[in-house]
Amino acid sequence: MTGHPFADALQALKPGDEIAACGPFGDFTFIGEYKKIALIAGGIGLTPLWSMTRYATEMMFTTDITLLYSARTEDLILFRHEMRDLTERNPNLSIVLTLTTPGPRWNGRTGRIDRRMIEQELPDWRDRVFFTSGPTGMVDAILAILREIGIPDSQLRSEYIPGY
């Protein structure tokens, strides 16, 4: 639990509490229609992108998938153990983790996802459809970068995490 309003609400639930859920709504989906996709997530914004990744793996799509995921700290990396399993099961999946506040034992990438990281990790960026999800500021920054490097809006999909 991260202290996020949604996480706080979940943590406050007691056995027997009733909740209401509706949906799904919207069109932030992937059902195998693209040959190459790039998934860019920040924090809890990984959740819808992780669902797409699991679905693509379970359906054995041959889609080339690169996931760039930024978390604040190592202990806030979502689905970490599942990531190893999925990359072993799906040879078309590449996952790049970066931390914005790394601990002393972290030896992976650090810093926010920026233009340089996108161009380094996605040399074929022109050929991909991009899905990005996360905090408003992060999603807006990623969309600005992608537009700046010439990705047309027809290749951009985004979802904001409310209140995050």
Summary of the structure (lengths in Angstrom):
residues: 164
radius of gyration: 16.2
end to end distance: 13.5
largest distance: 51.4
contacts: 455
relative contact order: 0.19
helix: 38%
strand: 21%
